[in-house]
Amino acid sequence: TTHCDLLLRARELGVPTNVVHNASVMNAIGACGLSLYRYGETVSIPFFSPGWRPTSFYDKLVANRARGLHTLALVDIKVKEPTMQSLARGRPEYLPPRFMTVRQAVLQLLEVAESRDAAAEPGQLSRESRAIGVARLGASDQLQVAGTLAELAVVDFGPPLHSLVLLGEM
């Protein structure tokens, strides 16, 4: 039995129904006012740690920008992450949840950008690159702030969930 069959049967029985479509940041990001057709590949920005600083997301972002496309950057969340000690004991104990902020994402992006040769590749980021920081899209208290990466790095976006849009050609 499919959802459509269940919906039709409920209506036949006179049961009031209402369809609530799935919410996704991939659709909600349209609230920024940018054409969804002008987005390139979406990237995820992971939390950096002392021994792990991946940069593959940055290469995709640069490729999007070189083509004049916007990039939706999803920022990391850590929920129900076990501690290494508890894994070694075979009884997982979990760290408190962590949610990356726009500020953390921007600082990590700038760290990667500064480690690269900015003249070597079109689309490289700098402190002056334009972006939109978003928080809690679709909620009554959603927040959207446009500015340079340097400007966004000092904005308090409040509680999670956060995302970042790196602007292409406008």
C-alpha positions in Angstrom: 0.0 0.0 0.0 1.4 3.4 -1.0 1.0 6.7 0.8 -1.3 7.8 -2.1 -3.5 4.7 -1.6 -3.8 5.5 2.2 -4.6 9.1 1.5 -7.3 8.2 -1.0 -8.8 5.6 1.3 -8.9 8.1 4.2 -10.7 10.7 2.1 -13.2 8.0 1.0 -13.9 7.4 4.7 -14.4 11.1 5.3 -11.2 11.4 7.4 -9.8 14.9 7.1 -6.4 14.9 5.6 -3.6 17.3 5.0 -0.3 16.8 3.1 2.7 18.4 4.6 5.6 18.2 2.2 9.1 17.3 3.4 11.2 20.2 4.5 14.7 20.4 3.1 17.4 23.0 3.2 17.9 22.3 -0.5 14.4 23.8 -1.2 14.2 26.3 1.7 17.4 28.0 0.6 15.3 29.6 -2.1 14.3 32.0 0.7 17.6 33.8 0.1 16.1 35.1 -3.2 18.8 33.6 -5.4 17.7 31.5 -8.4 18.0 27.8 -7.6 19.2 27.3 -11.2 22.3 29.3 -10.4 23.6 26.9 -7.8 26.5 24.5 -8.4 27.3 21.4 -6.4 26.4 21.5 -2.7 29.3 21.0 -0.3 29.5 20.0 3.3 32.0 21.7 5.6 33.2 19.3 8.4 34.4 20.2 11.8 38.2 20.5 11.7 40.2 18.7 14.4 43.9 18.9 15.3 44.7 15.8 13.3 42.1 16.1 10.5 41.6 19.1 8.3 40.0 17.9 5.0 39.8 20.4 2.2 38.1 18.5 -0.7 34.9 20.6 -0.1 36.9 23.7 -0.9 37.9 22.4 -4.4 34.2 21.9 -5.3 33.4 25.4 -4.0 36.2 27.0 -6.1 35.0 25.1 -9.2 31.4 26.4 -8.7 32.7 30.0 -8.2 34.9 29.7 -11.3 31.8 28.9 -13.3 29.9 31.9 -11.7 27.7 29.6 -9.6 26.5 30.0 -6.0 27.4 27.2 -3.6 25.2 26.0 -0.7 27.5 24.9 2.1 26.0 22.6 4.7 27.8 22.9 8.0 28.6 20.0 10.2 26.5 18.6 13.0 27.7 16.0 15.5 24.9 14.2 17.2 25.3 10.9 19.1 29.1 10.9 18.5 30.8 8.2 20.7 34.0 8.9 22.6 37.0 6.9 21.5 37.5 5.6 25.0 34.0 4.2 25.2 34.4 2.5 21.8 37.6 0.8 23.0 35.6 -0.5 26.0 32.8 -1.7 23.7 30.1 0.4 25.5 29.5 3.6 23.6 29.1 6.8 25.6 28.2 9.9 23.6 29.6 13.4 23.5 27.2 16.3 23.8 25.7 17.3 20.4 27.7 20.0 18.5 26.4 22.2 15.7 28.8 24.2 13.5 28.0 27.9 13.3 28.3 30.2 10.3 31.3 31.8 12.1 33.1 28.4 12.4 32.4 27.6 8.8 33.7 31.0 7.6 36.9 30.7 9.7 37.6 27.3 8.4 37.0 28.4 4.8 39.4 31.3 5.2 42.0 29.1 6.8 41.9 26.8 3.7 41.8 29.8 1.3 44.9 31.4 3.0 46.8 28.1 2.7 46.3 28.1 -1.1 47.9 30.3 -3.8 45.0 32.7 -4.5 46.4 33.6 -7.9 46.7 30.0 -9.0 43.0 29.3 -9.5 39.9 31.4 -10.4 37.2 31.2 -7.8 39.4 31.3 -4.7 37.9 32.8 -1.6 39.1 35.8 0.4 37.9 37.8 3.4 36.1 40.0 0.9 34.2 37.2 -0.9 30.4 37.7 -0.6 28.1 35.2 1.1 24.8 34.8 2.9 24.7 33.2 6.3 21.4 31.6 7.2 20.0 30.1 10.4 16.9 28.1 11.1 15.5 28.4 7.6 11.7 28.0 7.6 11.3 28.7 11.3 9.5 31.8 12.5 12.9 33.2 13.8 14.9 32.4 10.7 17.9 34.7 10.1 19.6 35.6 6.8 22.6 38.0 6.7 24.4 39.0 3.5 28.0 40.3 3.6 31.6 39.6 3.1 33.1 36.5 4.8 34.9 38.9 7.2 31.6 40.6 8.1 29.8 37.2 8.6 32.5 36.0 10.9 31.4 38.4 13.6 27.6 37.9 13.3 25.9 35.9 16.0 23.4 33.7 14.2 22.0 32.3 17.3 20.8 28.7 17.8 21.3 26.0 15.0 20.8 24.9 12.3 23.1 27.1 10.2 24.1 27.1 6.5 26.2 29.3 4.3 25.7 30.4 0.7 28.9 31.4 -1.2 27.8 33.8 -3.9 28.8 33.3 -7.6 28.1 35.9 -10.3 25.2 38.2 -9.4 
